[in-house]
Amino acid sequence: MMGAWPPSKGARRLARTLVCATALAFAPTLAAHAQQIIPPDFFSRIPAEVPGRLSLEADTMVFDQAGDAVVAQGNVGIRYAGISVTADRAVYYQRSGKVELVGNVAFIDAEGLEYVADRVELEDGFKQRFLESLTVAYPDGTWVTAAETRFSEGVDRVYEQGTYAPCGDCIDANGNTIGWKVRAARITTDEIDRVVYYEQPSLELLGVPVLWLPWLVLPADGDFEMPVLSYDQNYGVGMSFPFFRYQVAGGTVLLTPTLFSKQGVMLGAEWRQRVGDLQYNVRGSAIYQLDPSVYNGLADRDWRGYAQTTGTFTPTDEWTLGWSYTAFTDPGYLPDYRIATGTVRNEIYATYLNDATFADTRIQQFVPVGDAASTWTATNHRNAVERQALTHPNSRVEYVENLGPGNGQVEFSARLLGLTRLQDHRSATFRGQRYVHGYEGQSAHLMIQAGWTNQYVVPGGFEVSPYLGVRAEAADYDGTSTPAAQTLFSATPIAALDIRYPLMMRTGGTTTVIEPIAQLVYRDGPVVPGITNDDSQNVVLHTSNLFSFNRFSGADRQETGLRGNVGLALNTSFDHGGWLAASIGQTHHLAGLNGYTVSDGSTAGIGTSLDRASSYIVASLEGGIGALSGGGSAQFDPVTGTIPAANARASVSHEGYTVSGTYAWADVNPALGITRERHDVGANVTLPVSDYWRIKFGTSYDLVGNQLLTTTGALEYDDKYLAFGVGTRFKGPVDGWSNNFRVEFHLRLRAAANREVVGLGYSWDQESFR
């Protein structure tokens, strides 16, 4: 039976029967030599190179220190070259290089023939593929390959001439090289400290080496960070190297030196640690400037730097406590060295969240660090900080209790805002008017609102939803600025009724639901229940908030009187996949005091038409069919017959080709200082030029000024694992492009499941090239 090979298929089946019969008859004798049931040349007949990798599964993998062996045990399953194998254990003896399958070993070949044994030693290409599977055993498709792999206690691994590739072999179905890899002379994983050591690593993009380092230390579950290249006329060319990461005392330290051609060396450091339910980090940087005179104000100093700490503590699944605090030598440091812009928020907070309740309380300080801070004096900085409020606290609670089938639900919300401001925060002057974003002094405002709502379907198909509630206020202001010192207590009854009549029609492959909506909302209380308005200054009338009981986003203002909202909503779905959604409506003040006619010194409600008996008519339309999608919205003034604002957009996409257009219109609004119409159009085009490559163009044009606003162009690549691109952006007419342009570059490295490992972008304007 073991002579000429391979025998015919019929002979093989006969042979298998004879072997099994013989095995049963002489089981005691064969027990010690069960592996001989496998034909002697079984492994040599397996192709040495076949598409794909060997698949290995097991319940556990452990290191046998005494035997210097790696053991995969428990439901071991192997698939390779059409062959399936099961066993109790798979053992790799590192010293001898031998690989054995032990216990209930069963091989099923490509023709379905089964060979059984108690112990089998793997040979030839099957053995090699098994060893590779110990290296490349990531179900998400990631490969870590090596010329030689060694294992140690904790199943730590040492990969000689190792390669890490999240894209597998990084060859697509068309034979194109894609993605990225990291190659290293040696890769060592430390499972105890959860870090990976790379010796002489190099980064390859599309198979081309682009970066080499002497060594690199990264957390095993962390992200790979790229060097950052930048340029500024004040610090020159900058290059940071975020590669020096170490495990210390249960935490991780990352040192990031940055070299600046004009200002010297900046050293950045970050410490991260998790201790039980506490996770925190401390980061910062400092630089001794070689030429501080290029900066003005507080930035003109030798030593500059900052320090920041953040953290969270999660004692239960519902509670999260945290903090964030930033300190710096001068407010211009963060924007000057491109660390942060805008406003830094220092805070401590506590958040509670479960299925029915959300609660959040914070004490906050807001510190401006925008680009203007680079030239601030001590007085400028003090004034900017004093115009911002310190909240103590800023708290809110939301709770919903379902009362059971047919009984509706109870809704509860509360807001407490206490703040201190050392200076009035006023805007620029518009037509002789200066609006106030916040008053100097101390104030506190507590708002509690509770209500009940339910939905009923009455005969005829009407959906009726009543709401009954009450809002209680307690507020105090010390009168430091314009409003007089006062304390306010009030209660506002709230009643609302929402009536809808959905009508469904089915015609010619479409399903359409038309829903007329009528809503009455009544409130009887103070317009500015918080005395001063700090959180309710932006209101825009749109179809998205047409049927809101109160369009003010915060608690310091509320709508009052009796208001009626009417409109119509339409939703159509097409059997072939298209859809259409439209809505139109208007809100009317019917009785009582209209809260939008009351001024509190801010811009709240100005120019929205809500101060009138009947507002603008608002409408919106969205839809898509096949490759085409788009939408738009508009406001119409029935009194003047004009359109105060409108916008539209549309796009078509097919096989990588995309064309989109935008339109925007806004009329003048002198009350807000807007004295010039906005009338813009824009277009963007994406053209695929080859696999993963595309060219993008874009432009926007001012129809009122009859000139270009922006013009963009970019070349981009994206293969799911690697994405990068370079583009440029020009402002204004062509003859001014030499003084108004920006060059932008981005790079994204992704791992499995679209997880971003590296994300960076550089931007240079015309000043950077002078």
Residue pairs with C-beta under 8 A, 6 or more apart in sequence:
1 15
1 18
1 19
2 39
2 40
5 39
5 41
5 45
6 12
6 45
7 15
9 111
12 111
12 113
13 113
16 113
16 114
19 37
22 30
23 30
23 34
23 37
30 36
30 37
31 118
34 116
34 117
34 118
34 119
35 105
35 117
35 118
35 119
35 120
35 121
37 115
37 116
37 117
38 107
38 115
38 117
38 120
39 115
42 107
42 115
43 122
43 123
43 124
43 125
43 126
43 127
44 123
44 124
46 80
46 81
46 83
46 124
46 125
46 126
47 81
47 125
48 124
48 125
49 125
50 80
50 81
53 129
53 132
53 133
53 136
53 143
54 78
54 79
54 80
54 126
54 129
54 130
54 132
54 133
55 77
55 78
55 79
55 80
55 133
56 72
56 76
56 77
56 78
56 90
56 130
56 133
56 134
56 137
57 75
57 76
57 77
57 78
58 72
58 73
58 74
58 75
58 76
58 77
58 90
59 73
59 74
59 75
60 72
60 73
60 74
61 70
61 71
61 72
61 73
61 155
62 70
62 71
62 73
62 155
63 69
63 70
63 71
63 151
63 152
63 153
63 154
63 155
64 70
64 71
65 153
67 93
68 93
68 94
68 95
69 91
69 92
69 93
69 94
70 91
70 92
70 94
70 134
70 151
70 155
71 89
71 90
71 91
71 92
72 89
72 90
72 91
72 134
73 88
73 89
73 90
74 88
74 89
75 86
76 85
76 86
76 87
76 88
76 89
76 90
76 101
77 84
77 85
77 86
78 84
78 85
78 86
78 87
78 90
78 130
78 133
79 85
80 126
80 129
80 130
81 110
81 126
82 109
82 110
83 107
83 108
83 109
83 110
83 126
84 107
84 108
85 101
85 105
85 106
85 107
85 108
86 104
86 105
86 106
87 101
87 102
87 103
87 104
87 105
87 106
87 120
88 102
88 103
88 104
89 101
89 102
89 103
90 99
90 100
90 101
90 102
90 130
91 99
91 100
91 101
91 102
92 98
92 99
92 130
92 131
92 134
92 151
93 99
93 100
94 150
94 151
98 121
99 121
99 122
99 127
99 130
99 131
100 119
100 120
100 121
100 122
101 117
101 119
101 120
101 122
102 118
102 119
103 118
103 119
104 116
104 118
105 116
105 117
105 118
105 119
105 120
106 114
106 115
106 116
106 117
107 114
107 115
107 116
107 117
107 120
108 114
108 115
109 115
122 130
131 149
132 145
134 149
134 151
135 144
135 145
135 146
135 149
135 157
135 159
136 143
136 144
136 145
138 144
138 752
140 166
140 751
140 752
140 753
141 166
141 167
141 168
141 752
142 164
142 165
142 166
142 168
142 751
142 752
143 163
143 164
143 165
143 168
143 169
144 159
144 162
144 163
144 164
144 165
144 187
145 159
145 162
145 163
145 165
146 159
146 160
146 161
146 162
146 163
146 187
147 160
147 161
148 159
148 160
148 161
149 157
149 158
149 159
149 160
150 157
150 158
150 160
151 157
151 158
152 158
154 191
154 192
155 191
156 188
156 189
156 190
156 191
156 192
157 187
157 188
157 189
158 186
158 187
158 188
159 184
159 186
159 187
159 188
160 185
160 186
161 183
161 185
161 186
162 183
162 184
162 186
162 187
163 181
163 182
163 183
163 184
164 181
164 182
164 184
164 187
165 179
165 180
165 181
165 182
166 179
166 180
166 721
166 750
166 751
166 752
166 757
167 178
167 179
167 180
167 181
167 719
167 720
167 721
170 177
170 178
170 179
170 180
170 181
170 207
170 721
171 177
171 178
172 178
172 691
172 719
174 691
176 691
176 692
176 719
177 206
177 207
178 206
178 692
178 719
178 720
178 721
178 722
179 206
179 719
179 720
179 721
179 722
180 203
180 204
180 205
180 206
180 721
180 722
180 749
181 203
181 204
181 207
182 198
182 201
182 202
182 203
182 204
182 224
183 201
183 202
183 204
183 209
184 198
184 199
184 200
184 201
184 202
184 216
185 199
185 200
186 197
186 198
186 199
186 200
187 196
187 197
187 198
187 199
188 196
188 197
188 199
189 195
189 196
189 197
189 220
190 196
190 197
190 220
190 247
191 220
193 247
194 219
194 220
194 221
194 247
195 217
195 218
195 219
195 220
195 245
195 247
195 252
196 217
196 218
196 219
196 220
197 215
197 216
197 217
198 213
198 215
198 216
198 217
198 218
199 215
200 212
200 213
200 214
200 215
201 212
201 213
201 215
201 216
202 209
202 211
202 212
202 213
203 209
203 210
203 211
203 212
204 210
205 722
205 724
206 722
211 226
211 227
213 243
215 243
216 243
217 243
217 244
217 245
217 246
218 224
218 245
219 245
219 252
222 245
222 252
223 756
223 757
223 758
224 749
224 757
224 758
225 242
225 243
225 758
226 242
226 747
226 749
226 758
226 760
227 239
227 240
227 241
227 242
227 243
228 238
228 239
228 240
228 242
228 258
228 760
228 762
229 237
229 238
229 239
229 762
230 237
230 238
230 239
230 338
230 762
231 237
231 238
231 764
231 768
232 238
232 336
232 338
232 768
233 767
233 768
233 770
234 262
234 263
234 294
234 295
234 336
235 260
235 261
235 262
235 263
235 336
235 337
236 260
236 261
236 262
236 263
237 260
237 261
238 258
238 259
238 260
238 261
238 337
239 258
239 259
240 256
240 257
240 258
240 259
240 266
240 268
241 256
241 257
241 258
242 254
242 256
242 268
244 254
244 255
244 256
244 257
245 252
245 253
245 254
245 255
246 252
246 253
246 255
247 253
249 273
250 273
250 275
251 271
251 272
251 273
251 274
252 271
252 272
252 273
253 269
253 270
253 271
254 269
254 270
254 272
255 267
255 268
255 269
256 267
256 268
256 269
256 270
256 285
257 265
257 266
257 267
257 268
258 265
258 266
258 267
258 268
258 285
259 265
260 266
260 287
262 290
262 291
262 294
263 287
263 289
263 290
263 291
264 287
264 288
264 289
264 290
265 287
265 288
266 285
266 286
266 287
266 337
267 285
267 286
267 287
268 283
268 284
268 285
269 283
269 284
269 285
270 281
270 282
270 283
270 284
271 281
271 282
271 283
272 279
272 280
272 281
273 279
273 280
273 281
277 313
277 314
277 315
278 311
278 312
278 313
279 311
279 312
279 313
280 309
280 310
280 311
280 312
281 309
281 310
281 311
282 307
282 308
282 309
283 307
283 308
283 309
284 305
284 306
284 307
284 308
285 305
285 306
285 337
285 339
286 303
286 304
286 305
287 303
287 304
287 305
287 337
288 302
288 303
289 295
289 301
289 302
289 303
289 304
292 299
292 300
292 301
292 302
292 304
293 300
295 332
295 336
295 374
295 375
296 374
296 375
297 330
297 332
297 374
297 375
297 376
297 377
297 380
298 329
298 330
298 331
298 332
298 376
298 377
298 378
298 381
299 330
299 332
299 333
299 336
299 374
299 375
301 329
301 330
303 329
304 329
304 330
304 333
304 336
305 328
305 329
305 333
306 326
306 327
306 328
306 329
306 333
306 334
306 339
307 326
307 327
307 328
308 324
308 325
308 326
308 327
309 323
309 324
309 325
310 322
310 323
310 324
310 325
311 322
311 323
312 320
312 321
312 322
313 320
313 321
313 322
314 320
314 321
315 321
318 352
318 353
318 354
319 350
319 351
319 352
320 350
320 351
320 352
320 353
321 348
321 349
321 350
321 351
322 348
322 349
322 350
322 351
323 347
323 348
323 349
324 345
324 346
324 347
325 346
325 347
326 344
326 346
326 367
328 334
328 369
330 373
330 376
330 381
331 367
331 368
331 369
331 373
331 376
331 381
331 384
332 369
332 373
332 374
332 375
332 376
333 339
334 340
334 341
334 344
334 369
334 373
335 341
335 369
335 370
335 371
335 373
335 374
336 374
340 369
341 369
341 370
341 371
342 368
342 369
342 370
343 366
343 367
343 368
343 369
343 370
343 388
344 366
344 367
344 368
344 369
345 364
345 365
345 366
345 367
346 364
346 365
346 366
346 367
347 362
347 363
347 364
347 365
348 362
348 363
349 360
349 361
349 362
349 363
350 360
350 361
350 362
351 358
351 359
351 360
352 358
352 359
352 360
353 359
356 399
356 400
356 401
357 397
357 398
357 399
358 397
358 398
358 399
359 395
359 396
359 397
359 398
360 395
360 396
360 397
361 393
361 394
361 395
361 396
361 416
362 391
362 393
362 394
362 395
363 390
363 391
363 392
363 393
363 394
364 390
364 391
364 394
365 388
365 390
366 388
366 389
367 385
367 388
368 384
368 385
368 388
373 380
373 381
373 384
376 384
383 423
386 421
386 422
386 423
387 421
387 422
387 423
387 424
387 425
387 438
388 421
388 425
389 419
389 420
389 421
389 425
389 438
389 534
390 419
390 420
390 421
391 417
391 418
391 419
392 418
392 419
392 420
393 416
393 417
393 418
394 416
394 417
394 418
394 419
395 414
395 415
395 416
395 417
396 413
396 414
396 415
396 416
397 412
397 413
397 414
397 415
398 412
398 413
399 411
399 412
399 413
400 409
400 410
400 411
400 412
401 409
401 410
401 412
402 409
403 409
403 410
406 454
407 454
408 452
408 453
408 454
408 455
409 452
409 453
409 454
410 450
410 451
410 452
411 450
411 451
411 452
411 453
411 469
412 448
412 449
412 450
413 448
413 449
413 450
414 446
414 447
414 448
414 449
415 445
415 446
415 447
415 554
415 555
416 444
416 445
416 446
416 447
417 444
417 445
417 530
417 534
417 535
417 555
417 556
418 442
418 443
418 444
418 445
419 442
419 443
419 444
419 534
420 441
420 442
421 438
421 439
421 440
421 441
422 440
423 440
424 436
424 438
424 439
424 440
424 481
424 482
425 436
425 437
425 438
425 439
426 434
426 435
426 436
426 437
427 434
427 435
427 436
427 437
427 603
428 434
428 673
430 670
430 671
430 672
430 673
431 670
431 671
431 673
433 671
435 601
435 602
435 603
436 482
436 601
436 602
437 537
437 602
438 532
438 534
439 477
439 480
439 481
439 482
439 483
439 532
439 601
440 480
440 481
441 477
441 478
441 479
441 480
441 481
442 477
442 478
442 480
443 475
443 476
443 477
443 478
443 530
443 531
443 532
443 534
444 475
444 476
445 473
445 474
445 475
445 476
445 529
445 530
445 531
445 555
445 556
446 473
446 474
446 475
447 471
447 472
447 473
447 529
447 530
447 555
448 471
448 472
449 469
449 470
449 471
449 472
449 494
450 469
450 470
451 467
451 468
451 469
451 470
451 494
452 467
452 468
452 469
453 465
453 466
453 467
453 468
454 465
454 466
455 463
455 464
455 465
456 463
456 464
456 465
457 463
457 464
458 464
460 501
461 501
461 502
461 503
462 499
462 500
462 501
463 499
463 500
463 501
463 502
464 497
464 498
464 499
465 497
465 498
465 499
465 500
466 495
466 496
466 497
466 498
467 494
467 495
467 496
467 497
467 498
467 549
468 494
468 495
469 493
469 494
469 495
470 491
470 492
470 493
470 494
471 491
471 492
471 494
471 523
471 525
471 529
471 558
472 490
472 491
472 492
473 488
473 489
473 490
473 491
473 492
473 525
473 526
473 529
473 530
474 487
474 488
474 489
475 487
475 488
475 529
475 530
475 531
476 486
476 487
476 488
476 531
477 483
477 485
477 486
477 531
477 532
478 485
479 485
479 486
482 601
483 531
483 532
486 531
488 526
488 529
488 531
490 525
490 526
490 529
491 525
492 523
492 524
492 525
492 526
492 529
492 558
492 560
493 522
493 523
493 524
493 525
494 521
494 522
494 523
494 549
495 520
495 521
495 522
496 519
496 520
496 521
496 522
496 549
497 519
497 520
498 517
498 518
498 519
498 547
499 517
499 518
499 519
500 515
500 516
500 517
500 518
501 515
501 516
502 513
502 514
502 515
503 513
503 514
503 515
504 511
504 512
504 513
505 511
505 512
505 513
505 514
506 512
509 574
509 575
509 576
510 572
510 573
510 574
510 575
511 572
511 573
512 570
512 571
512 572
513 570
513 571
513 572
514 568
514 569
514 570
515 568
515 569
515 570
515 571
516 567
516 568
517 547
517 565
517 566
517 567
517 568
517 569
517 585
518 564
518 565
518 566
519 547
519 564
519 565
519 566
520 562
520 563
520 564
521 549
521 559
521 562
521 563
521 564
521 565
522 561
522 562
522 563
522 592
523 550
523 558
523 559
523 560
523 561
524 560
524 561
524 592
525 558
525 560
526 558
526 560
527 557
527 558
527 560
527 593
527 595
527 598
527 600
528 556
528 557
528 598
528 600
529 555
529 556
529 557
529 558
530 555
530 556
530 557
532 556
532 600
533 556
533 557
533 600
533 601
533 602
533 604
534 554
534 556
535 553
535 554
535 555
535 556
536 552
536 553
536 554
536 555
536 556
536 557
536 604
537 602
537 603
537 604
538 553
538 603
538 604
539 551
539 552
539 553
539 604
539 605
539 608
539 610
540 608
541 551
541 587
541 608
541 609
541 610
541 615
541 616
541 618
541 635
542 618
542 620
542 633
543 567
543 583
543 584
543 585
543 618
543 619
543 620
543 633
544 620
545 551
546 565
546 567
546 583
546 585
546 587
546 618
547 565
547 567
547 585
549 559
550 558
550 559
551 559
551 610
552 558
552 559
552 604
557 595
557 600
557 604
558 595
559 595
559 596
560 592
560 593
560 594
560 595
561 589
561 590
561 591
561 592
561 593
561 594
561 595
562 589
562 590
562 591
562 592
563 587
563 588
563 589
563 590
564 587
564 588
564 590
565 585
565 586
565 587
565 588
566 585
566 586
566 587
566 588
567 583
567 584
567 585
567 586
568 583
568 584
568 585
569 581
569 582
569 583
570 580
570 581
570 582
570 583
571 579
571 580
571 581
572 579
572 580
572 581
573 579
573 580
574 625
576 625
576 626
577 625
577 626
578 623
578 624
578 625
578 626
579 623
579 624
579 625
580 621
580 622
580 623
581 621
581 622
581 623
582 619
582 620
582 621
582 622
583 619
583 620
584 617
584 618
584 619
584 620
585 617
585 618
585 619
586 614
586 615
586 616
586 617
586 618
587 610
587 614
587 615
588 613
588 614
588 615
589 596
589 610
589 612
589 613
589 614
594 610
594 611
595 605
596 605
596 608
596 610
596 611
597 611
603 672
605 611
606 669
606 671
606 672
607 669
607 671
607 672
608 615
609 615
609 616
609 635
609 637
609 644
612 639
614 638
616 635
616 636
616 637
616 638
616 644
617 635
617 636
617 637
617 638
618 633
618 634
618 635
618 636
619 633
619 634
619 636
620 631
620 632
620 633
620 634
621 631
621 632
621 633
622 630
622 631
623 629
623 630
623 631
624 630
627 652
627 653
627 654
628 650
628 651
628 652
629 650
629 651
629 652
630 648
630 649
630 650
630 651
631 648
631 649
631 650
632 646
632 647
632 648
632 649
632 663
633 646
633 647
634 643
634 645
634 646
634 647
635 643
635 644
635 645
635 646
636 642
636 643
636 644
637 643
637 644
642 667
643 665
643 667
644 666
644 667
644 669
645 665
645 666
645 667
646 663
646 664
646 665
647 662
647 663
647 664
647 665
648 662
648 663
649 660
649 661
649 662
649 663
650 660
650 661
651 658
651 659
651 660
651 661
652 658
652 659
652 660
653 659
655 688
656 686
656 687
656 688
656 694
657 686
657 687
657 688
658 684
658 685
658 686
659 683
659 684
659 685
659 686
660 683
660 684
660 685
661 681
661 682
661 683
661 684
662 680
662 681
662 682
662 683
662 700
663 680
663 681
663 682
664 678
664 679
664 680
664 681
665 677
665 678
665 679
665 680
666 674
666 677
666 678
667 677
668 674
668 675
668 676
668 677
676 704
677 704
678 704
679 702
679 703
679 704
680 700
680 701
680 702
680 703
680 709
681 700
681 701
681 703
682 698
682 699
682 700
682 701
683 698
683 699
683 700
684 696
684 697
684 698
685 696
685 697
685 698
686 694
686 695
686 696
687 694
687 695
687 696
687 697
688 694
689 695
691 719
692 717
692 718
692 719
693 715
693 716
693 717
694 715
694 716
694 717
694 718
695 713
695 714
695 715
695 716
696 712
696 713
696 714
696 715
696 716
696 727
697 712
697 713
698 710
698 711
698 712
698 713
699 708
699 710
699 711
699 712
700 708
700 709
700 710
700 711
701 707
701 708
701 709
702 708
702 709
707 732
707 733
708 730
708 732
708 733
708 734
709 731
709 732
710 729
710 730
710 731
711 729
711 730
711 737
712 727
712 728
712 729
712 730
713 727
713 728
714 725
714 726
714 727
714 728
714 744
715 725
715 726
715 727
716 723
716 724
716 725
716 727
717 723
717 724
717 725
718 748
720 750
720 754
721 749
721 750
721 751
722 748
722 749
722 750
723 746
723 747
723 748
723 750
724 745
724 746
724 747
724 748
725 745
725 746
726 743
726 744
726 745
727 743
727 744
727 745
728 741
728 742
728 743
728 744
729 741
729 742
729 744
730 737
730 740
730 741
730 742
731 737
731 740
731 741
732 740
738 766
739 766
740 766
741 765
741 766
742 763
742 764
742 765
742 766
743 763
743 764
743 765
743 768
744 761
744 762
744 763
744 764
745 761
745 762
745 763
746 759
746 760
746 761
746 762
747 758
747 759
747 760
747 761
748 756
748 758
748 759
749 756
749 757
749 758
749 759
750 756
750 757
751 757
